[in-house]
Amino acid sequence: MTPGQRGRTAPWAKALGAVLLTLVVTLVVSWTVAGSRESGREHTAFESTRDDARRFADALVARGGTLPRQDVEDTLEKATGNGQGNGLLYKLSSVHGRT
């Protein structure tokens, strides 16, 4: 290599560098957009759950009195509006310091 050629980069190396840089930038942008969308979905799901809980509480207050478990489950099903059996209540109890 002569002293006049020192510091020059081959055209194929520049092209490879440009392609790799483009790939890295594309991956970073995709990751950022995906994170933003996921955050939006989580926020929407949280708001939906809060609205369902509010409707459920309002329905229980409207019925008044002490309700049997099945009535509470039926009210939960109506409040969530899904009718797919997802409105179930679970009781957690502590056994030997564990839930």
Residue, then its C-alpha position, 0 to 999 in steps of 0.5 A: m500500500t502506498p502512502g497516497q492510498r492510506g485512509r481510503t475505504a473500498p467502495w464495497a466496504k462503504a456499501l456494506g457499512a451503509v446497509l448495516l447502518t440502515l438495518v440497525v436504524t430500522l431495528v431500533v425504530s421498529w422496537t420503539v414503535a412496537g413499545s409505543r403500541e404495546s403501551g397503548r394497548e396496555h392503557t386501553a386494556f386498563e381503562s376497559t377493566r376499570d370501566d367494567a369494574r365500575r359497571f359491576a360495582d354500580a350494578l351491585v349497589a343498585r341491587g342492594g342487600t347481601l347477595p349470594r355468590q351466584d347472584v354476584e357472578d351473574t351480575l359480574e357477567k352482565a357488567t363485563g358484557n362478554g357472556q363467555g364465562n369469564g366473570l368468575l369470582y375466586k376466593l383466596s385463602s391463606v394456608h400456613g402463611r401462603t395464599 
